[in-house]
Amino acid sequence: MRPPHTGSHAYKAFWQALLLGRAHNERVQLLGRDGQQIWLQASYIPLCEANGRINRIIMLATDITEQTLRAQAETSFMQAVGRSMAVIEFNLRGEVVNANPNFLQVMGYRLEEIRGKQHQLFCQPEEVQSETYRRFWAGLNRGEFNSGLFQRLTKHGKKVWLQATYNPLYDANGKLYGVVKFASDITQRIEQRDAVTRAAQLAFDPSRQTDEHARHGAA
């Protein structure tokens, strides 16, 4: 057992409970001979003599190091994604299950305002009524991945542009149960691009008119 743990109050209480005959089950972290972490799913079972006195304790354990480290890595990855991206989860009916603070900030909602609400809450009415939108959710319900640039509406009706991916979620049995969306708010970038386009168009139109006038004058 790791030294800081062996000197703790919890560690002493753990052994006191075993000496009182109380079996214990838990996931424990140990250190191997080479100093590497080992995770075990362990059962500690006190064994009694005929007079009821505890004379020994046996531990039955399964090595779950690989599964534990993989789960830790996946959790760390999701936390990193959650810090940098807007994330929202839906069930297969398109209802909001959860959303991270980044998504709520971009869209201007509190979680309790959107949990259980339909995805269409964030869409233009004409989009929701379209065949494209129906096919979009039909594909997600078949486990299809979808990515692209999506225009959405905030709580106050402001248009935002999200570069997003919709990803299928499967349970331990491989059954599809939901969809998670990872998104980046690129509204400012889109608005800057549109502003540049409009400015270029305004500069181009007078230039074209000047060229036409010159041609007419030459004629």
Order of alpha helices (4+ residues) and beta strands (2+ residues): alpha-alpha-beta-beta-beta-alpha-beta-beta-alpha-alpha-alpha-alpha-beta-beta-beta-alpha
